[in-house]
């Protein structure tokens, strides 16, 4: 009787598990996947009604929460040993300890992407599939892109796929190649910058990344180069887009030359990215509403 009560009390409640999964999904980074959907819809829509098309709403809902549970859940499951010595875990992020609910939540979240297919045209399906493949292959063996310098960075173009899917779903055609290229380069820089605070924990556990291979100083240069090239690609579409995206190479230069700790600057970027994403979205909406 007593043993049964103890076992029952040690089992996390449904509320505790839900809170844990929300923390695992990195709420600060939700807009990294959902934000590109808003940008894609804003530039694809030809009327106000298309902004709220079923495909647009469904894609935003999926990439706001389920996609984040899928992406970060896969990451945490296969990074369990590495995260045991990562100071970010247990402070601002959840530390996976083998809870059975996590693989189940990841599987369900991935399967929910299939529900998008009846709501979207075939032009968007490749982007949805690309997100799932890259999202899993980034962390899961045998590919595990995150342990191969440069490929870890390049594969993070997966953050562009929600926006490309949204554009394709609403416009019925593929997004401009320069926009995809610019977004992909931005994501490469953002991913590699976010890996700088993990350099020491990764080295301690023998994980090789672009950041561990280059070291902090050269990683700043790499991020600046990615962001500068991304701004140039956007600028080739519209000089105003290029000017907006130029904030990133400028910012990394300031951080590299200042005394600001990178693990502190890292937490500025969710707010910075939200502001830049909002500016991109408003620009697209202006064209849609006022021509």
N, C-alpha and C positions, 0 to 999 in steps of 0.2 A: 504494500500500500504506500509506504513512505518512498520506496524506490521509484514507483510509478509516478508519484507526485513530483519527485525531483527531476525525472526525465522530462515530464511534461513542462515543468517550469523553465527548463533549460532550452526548450525549443522556441525560437523566435516567433513572436506573434505576427499575424498578417500585416498589422500596421508597421511593425519593425522592419519586416521584409520590404514593404512598399517604400518606406523611407530610405532604406539601404539602396534599393534600385534607383531611386531618384538621385541619390548622391552619386552612385556609380555612373549615371548618365551625364554627369558634369553639367548641371544647369547653367553655369557661367558660359558654357560653350554651345548651348543649344542653337544659338543663331548662326553658328559656323556652318550648320547644315540647312537649317530652316531659312536663314537669311538669303542665301543664293536663290531659293525658290521665289521669294518676294521680288528679287531683282530680275530673275528670268521672266516672271509673269508681267512685271511692269513694262519691260521692253518688248514683250511679245504681243500684248493685248492691243487690239485695234479699237476697242470701245470699253466703256465702264463695265458693261455686263460681263465681258471676258475676264475681267479682273477677279470675278467671283465664280468662274466656271467650276463645275464639279471637279474636274481634273486638278485645277489649281488649288482648291480647298483641300482635296484629299492628299495631294503631294505635300502641302504645307503641314498638315496634321501628322503625316507619317514621319517627315524629316524633323519635326519639332521634338518628338519624344521617342517613338519606337526605334527609329534609325539610330538615335544616340545610345539607347540601351544595347542595341545590336553591336554597334561599332566599339564602344568602350567596354562592353561586356566581354567580347572576344579578346580584346586587348588585356583585360585584367585576368581572365582565366589563364592565358598562356604566359603572363608576366608575373605569376604569383611569386616565384622565387626572387625575381629581380626587385619587385615592389616591397619585399620584406625588409630591404635596407634603404628604401627610397623615403626621404623625409617628407615628401609631399603627401604620401599616403598616410592616412590617419589624421591629417591636419585639415587640408582642404579637399581631399579626395578620399574615396572609400578604398579600403584595403580588402581584397578578396581573400577569404580564409577557407574556401572550399564549400561554401553554402550550396546545397543542391538546387536552390531556387534560381541561381544565376544562370547555369547552362539552359535551364528550361525557359527562362525569360528571354535569353538570347535567341533560342530556336524559334520561339513564338514571334519575336520582333522581326526576325528575318523572314519568316513565313508571311507576315502581314504585308510585305512588299508585293506579294502575289495578288493581293486584293486591289492593288493599284492598276493592274493590267486591264481589267474590263472598263476602267474609267479613263484610260489614256490611249492615245493612238499609237500604232506601232513605231512611229518616229521617236517616241520617248522610251521605248522598252530597252534599247541598248544601254541607255544612260542609267536606268534603274538597275539593270543587270550588272553594269560596270561598277556601280556603287557596292553591291553585295559581294562581288568577286574580289574587288580591291580591298574592301573593308575587312573581309575574312583573311585574305592572303597576306595582308600587312602584318598580322600578328600570329596567325595559325601556321603550324608546320604543314607540309614540308617546305613551302615557299618562304614564309616569314620574312617579307621584304624589310621589316624594321631592323633586321640584324645584318643588312648588307649596305655599306655606305653607298650613297648616291641613289640606289634603288629605293631606300627608305624615303628619301625626299621626293623623287619622281612619282612614286606611287600615291603620294598624298594629294595628287591632283583629284583624288576621289571626292574632295570637298567641292569641286566644280560640278560634279555630276548631278546633284539635285537641281541646280540652276539651269543646266542644259536640258534636263528632263522637263522642267517646267516650261521653258521656252518652247521646246519641241511640242509639248502637249497643247499649249495654247495657240501657237502660231501655225502648227501643222507642218513645220519645216525645221531644219536644223539651225542652231544658233550660228552667228558669224564665227568663222574659224579664228579670227584675231581675238575675239572676246574669250573663246575657250582657251587659247594660248595664253593670253594675259592673265586669266584667272588661274590657270594651271601653274604658271610661274609664281604668282602671288602665293598660292597654297604651298609650293615647294619652299619658298622663303619662310613662310609662317611656321611650317612644320619644323624646319631645321632650327629656327630661332627658339622654338619652344623646347627643343632638345638640349639646349645649352645648360639649363639648370640640372639636367640629368647626367651630365658628362661624368662626374665622379662616381655616382652609384652605378652607372653603366660600365665604367671601367673596372670597378671592383668586382662585378659579376661577369666580366668577360664579354659583354655585349658590344658589338661594333656598330656604330652609326656614323653618319656623315659628320656629326658634331664631335664624336670621340676621335675620328680619323683626322680631322682638321685642327682640333683644338679651338679654344674660345676665340682667339684673335682672328684666325682665318675663317672661322664660322661666321663671324660678323660680316666679313668681306663677301663670303658666299651668299649670305642672305641679302646683302645690299645689291649684289649683282643680279640675283633672281628678281628682286623687287624693281630694280631699275629697268630690266628687260621687260618685265610685266607692264610697267608704266608706259614703256615705249610702244608695246603692242596695243594697249588701250588707246594711246595717243594717236596711233595710226587710224583708229576708228573715229575718234573725236578728240580734239586737243584738250577739251574740258575733262574728259575721262582720264587722260594721261596726267593732267595737272593734279587731279584729285589723288590718283594712285601714287604720285611722286612723294606723298607724305611718308610712305614707308621707307624708301632708301634714305630719306633725310633723317627720319627718326632713328633708324639703326645706327647711322653715323653719329648722332648725338649721344646715344647710349654707349657706343664703343669708346667715345672720347671723354666721357664723363666718369664720375665716381659712383654712379648709380649701380647697385648690384643687379645682375641680370635676373636673379630669381625674384626680385622685387618688380623690375620692369616687365617681366613676363605677365604679371597679373594686371597690367594696364591694358593689355591688348584686347581683351573682350570688350571693354568700353570703347576703345579706339576703333575696333572693327565694326562695332554697332553704329557708331557715328558715320563712318565712311560708307557702310552698307545702306544706311538711311539716306545719305546724300545721293548714292547711286539710284536707289529706288525712287526718290522724289524726282530725280531727273527723268527717269523713264515714265513716271506718272504724268509729268508735265507735258511730255510729247504726246502721250495717249489722250490727255484731256484737252490740250490746247493746240495740238498739231505742230 
